[in-house]
Amino acid sequence: MNVSLPHVAATELVGYVLVLARVGGLFVLAPIFSGRMIPVHAKLLVAGAISFALMPFVTHGAAVPTDLTIVPLVLKELLVGLAIALALGVVAAGIAAAASLLDTTIGFSFAALVDPLTQTQSAVVGQLYSLYSVLVFLMIGGDHLMIRGLAASYRLVPLGRIPSSAQLGALAEHDLGQIFVIGLAVAAPVLVALALVDLALALVARTVPQMNVFIVGLPAKILVGFGAIAASLPFVTGHLQDQLQQAVFEALGALRVR
């Protein structure tokens, strides 16, 4: 049974809903856009504004159905939007994983606090990296990069085309593996410095057994840890920028309809 929408602005309305479905993925998984500090109604307004701006470009020359066949298209648009947002969210997840590893290594995980950005428990280094990554993200125009990548995805995956499930699965598998790679790359310099401190404390404990190494070692690891973090932050900035750009390019390449 063919149930058509009213002919008045039917094509524009369906096109807007399809674009909104893909844009909505950014507000589920993408950095900053999915932040819990942003009110839900503000997210809806921003998503609606972005969708309204993209709609003429997306629907121009495209065959937009106005019957019940739009249901699988809406689901497809949701999956594509989530796939792009996942590729970007992996970068933030990698930074959070690195910060959590450093908190545990330095010892700050014993006094976990609530991160105001994610509303989850995170210690001092976790909050530091979280706020720093947000500042870097805004400074390098990460929000513009995500919107441009989303707009470019319509040239690779138009409204009427559906990427294969194998493409989406391969992209998700690659993205989840990147969390460990990004986290290790960010935390590696600090981990090396802390490993040297542990080695020095072990030698001191062996040489001077009457010294309480735990009392001496905890402040030493904190000082060395913060010093190594401060020295590595400029490199984290460049790495974060490269990873965001690479995530967008890899997501677009994986979603290309073959």
C-alpha positions as CSV (number, residue, x, y, z in Angstrom):
1,M,0.0,0.0,0.0
2,N,1.5,3.3,-1.1
3,V,0.8,5.9,1.6
4,S,2.0,9.3,0.3
5,L,2.5,12.4,2.4
6,P,0.7,15.6,1.4
7,H,2.2,17.1,-1.7
8,V,2.7,20.5,-0.1
9,A,6.4,20.6,0.7
10,A,6.5,16.8,1.0
11,T,9.9,16.5,-0.7
12,E,11.4,19.2,1.4
13,L,10.0,17.8,4.7
14,V,11.3,14.3,4.0
15,G,14.7,15.6,2.8
16,Y,15.0,17.6,6.1
17,V,14.2,14.6,8.2
18,L,16.8,12.5,6.4
19,V,19.4,15.1,6.8
20,L,18.5,15.6,10.4
21,A,18.9,11.8,11.0
22,R,22.5,11.9,9.8
23,V,23.4,15.1,11.6
24,G,22.0,13.8,14.8
25,G,24.8,11.2,15.0
26,L,27.2,14.0,15.9
27,F,25.1,14.8,19.0
28,V,25.3,11.2,20.2
29,L,29.0,10.3,19.9
30,A,31.1,13.2,18.5
31,P,33.3,15.2,20.9
32,I,31.7,18.4,22.4
33,F,28.5,17.9,20.4
34,S,27.6,15.0,22.6
35,G,28.7,16.7,25.9
36,R,26.2,16.4,28.7
37,M,26.8,20.0,29.7
38,I,24.9,21.1,26.6
39,P,21.1,21.1,27.2
40,V,19.1,18.7,25.0
41,H,16.9,21.5,23.6
42,A,20.1,23.4,22.6
43,K,21.4,20.3,20.8
44,L,18.0,20.0,19.0
45,L,18.2,23.6,17.9
46,V,21.8,23.3,16.6
47,A,21.1,20.0,14.9
48,G,18.0,21.5,13.2
49,A,20.0,24.6,12.1
50,I,22.8,22.5,10.6
51,S,20.3,20.2,8.9
52,F,18.5,23.3,7.5
53,A,21.7,24.6,6.1
54,L,22.7,21.3,4.5
55,M,19.3,20.4,3.1
56,P,19.5,22.4,-0.2
57,F,22.9,21.1,-1.0
58,V,21.9,17.5,-0.1
59,T,18.5,17.3,-1.8
60,H,19.5,19.1,-5.0
61,G,19.0,16.7,-7.9
62,A,18.3,13.8,-5.5
63,A,15.3,11.5,-5.8
64,V,13.6,11.9,-2.3
65,P,10.8,9.4,-1.7
66,T,7.6,10.5,0.0
67,D,6.1,7.2,0.9
68,L,6.8,4.5,3.5
69,T,10.1,3.7,1.8
70,I,11.6,6.5,3.8
71,V,11.8,4.3,6.9
72,P,14.8,2.3,5.8
73,L,16.4,5.5,4.5
74,V,16.1,7.1,7.9
75,L,17.7,4.1,9.6
76,K,20.5,4.2,7.0
77,E,21.1,7.9,7.6
78,L,21.2,7.3,11.4
79,L,23.8,4.6,10.9
80,V,26.0,6.7,8.6
81,G,25.8,9.6,11.0
82,L,26.7,7.4,13.9
83,A,29.6,5.9,12.0
84,I,31.1,9.3,11.3
85,A,30.6,10.4,14.9
86,L,32.1,7.2,16.2
87,A,35.3,7.9,14.2
88,L,35.6,11.3,15.8
89,G,34.5,10.1,19.3
90,V,37.3,7.6,19.2
91,V,39.9,10.4,19.4
92,A,38.3,11.8,22.6
93,A,38.0,8.2,24.0
94,G,41.7,7.7,23.3
95,I,42.6,10.8,25.1
96,A,40.4,9.8,28.1
97,A,42.0,6.3,28.1
98,A,45.5,7.9,28.2
99,A,44.5,10.2,31.0
100,S,43.0,7.3,33.0
101,L,46.2,5.3,32.6
102,L,48.3,8.2,33.8
103,D,46.1,8.8,36.8
104,T,46.5,5.2,37.8
105,T,50.3,5.3,37.3
106,I,50.8,8.6,39.1
107,G,48.4,7.7,41.9
108,F,45.6,10.3,41.4
109,S,43.0,7.6,40.8
110,F,42.8,7.2,44.6
111,A,41.0,10.5,44.7
112,A,38.6,10.4,41.8
113,L,36.4,13.4,41.2
114,V,33.4,14.0,38.9
115,D,34.4,15.4,35.4
116,P,31.9,18.3,34.7
117,L,32.1,17.6,30.9
118,T,31.2,13.9,30.9
119,Q,29.6,13.6,34.4
120,T,31.8,10.6,35.1
121,Q,34.4,9.9,37.7
122,S,37.9,11.1,36.6
123,A,40.9,12.1,38.6
124,V,43.1,15.2,38.2
125,V,44.9,14.2,35.0
126,G,41.6,13.1,33.5
127,Q,40.0,16.5,34.0
128,L,43.2,18.2,32.8
129,Y,43.3,16.3,29.5
130,S,39.5,16.6,29.1
131,L,39.5,20.4,29.4
132,Y,42.7,20.6,27.3
133,S,41.3,18.5,24.5
134,V,38.2,20.6,24.4
135,L,40.3,23.8,24.1
136,V,42.4,22.3,21.4
137,F,39.4,21.0,19.6
138,L,37.8,24.5,19.4
139,M,41.1,26.2,18.7
140,I,41.9,24.1,15.6
141,G,38.3,24.4,14.4
142,G,37.3,20.8,15.1
143,D,33.6,21.7,15.0
144,H,34.0,23.1,11.4
145,L,36.0,20.0,10.4
146,M,33.2,17.7,11.6
147,I,30.5,19.6,9.8
148,R,32.6,19.7,6.6
149,G,33.2,16.0,6.8
150,L,29.5,15.4,7.3
151,A,28.7,17.5,4.3
152,A,31.4,15.7,2.2
153,S,29.8,12.3,3.2
154,Y,26.8,13.1,1.0
155,R,29.0,13.0,-2.1
156,L,30.2,9.5,-1.1
157,V,26.9,8.2,0.4
158,P,24.0,10.1,-1.2
159,L,20.5,9.9,0.2
160,G,19.4,7.0,-2.1
161,R,22.6,4.9,-1.6
162,I,23.2,2.4,1.2
163,P,26.7,1.3,2.3
164,S,27.2,-2.3,3.0
165,S,27.1,-3.7,6.5
166,A,30.6,-5.0,6.0
167,Q,31.8,-1.4,5.4
168,L,30.2,-0.2,8.6
169,G,31.5,-3.2,10.6
170,A,35.0,-2.7,9.3
171,L,34.9,1.0,10.2
172,A,33.6,0.2,13.7
173,E,36.3,-2.4,14.3
174,H,39.0,-0.1,13.1
175,D,37.8,2.8,15.3
176,L,37.6,0.7,18.4
177,G,41.2,-0.5,17.8
178,Q,42.3,3.1,17.5
179,I,41.4,3.9,21.1
180,F,44.3,1.9,22.4
181,V,46.7,3.3,19.8
182,I,45.8,6.9,20.4
183,G,45.8,6.5,24.2
184,L,49.2,4.8,24.2
185,A,50.7,7.4,21.9
186,V,49.5,10.3,24.1
187,A,50.6,8.6,27.4
188,A,53.9,7.1,26.2
189,P,56.2,10.0,27.1
190,V,54.8,10.4,30.6
191,L,54.9,6.6,31.1
192,V,58.5,6.5,30.2
193,A,59.4,9.3,32.6
194,L,57.4,7.6,35.4
195,A,59.1,4.2,34.7
196,L,62.5,5.9,35.1
197,V,61.3,7.3,38.5
198,D,60.2,3.8,39.6
199,L,63.5,2.4,38.6
200,A,65.4,5.1,40.5
201,L,63.2,4.5,43.6
202,A,63.9,0.8,43.3
203,L,67.6,1.4,43.3
204,V,67.2,3.8,46.3
205,A,65.2,1.2,48.2
206,R,67.8,-1.4,47.6
207,T,70.7,0.9,48.6
208,V,69.0,2.6,51.5
209,P,66.5,0.1,52.9
210,Q,65.7,2.2,56.0
211,M,64.3,5.0,53.8
212,N,60.5,4.9,53.4
213,V,60.4,4.9,49.6
214,F,56.6,5.2,49.5
215,I,56.6,8.5,51.3
216,V,59.4,9.8,49.1
217,G,58.2,8.3,45.9
218,L,54.7,9.6,45.8
219,P,55.6,13.3,45.7
220,A,58.4,12.5,43.3
221,K,56.1,10.7,40.9
222,I,53.6,13.6,41.1
223,L,56.3,16.2,40.3
224,V,57.8,14.2,37.5
225,G,54.4,13.3,36.1
226,F,53.2,16.9,35.9
227,G,56.6,18.0,34.4
228,A,56.4,15.3,31.7
229,I,52.7,16.2,31.0
230,A,53.6,19.8,30.7
231,A,56.4,19.0,28.3
232,S,54.3,16.7,26.2
233,L,51.2,18.8,25.9
234,P,52.4,20.7,22.8
235,F,53.0,17.4,21.0
236,V,49.5,16.2,22.2
237,T,48.0,19.3,20.4
238,G,49.6,18.3,17.1
239,H,48.7,14.7,17.5
240,L,45.1,15.5,18.4
241,Q,44.8,17.7,15.2
242,D,46.3,15.0,13.0
243,Q,44.1,12.3,14.5
244,L,40.9,14.3,14.0
245,Q,41.7,14.9,10.4
246,Q,42.7,11.3,9.8
247,A,39.5,10.1,11.5
248,V,37.4,12.2,9.1
249,F,39.3,11.0,6.1
250,E,39.2,7.3,7.1
251,A,35.5,7.5,7.9
252,L,34.7,9.0,4.5
253,G,36.9,6.5,2.8
254,A,35.3,3.5,4.5
255,L,31.8,4.8,3.8
256,R,32.5,5.2,0.1
257,V,29.8,3.3,-1.8
258,R,31.6,0.8,-4.1
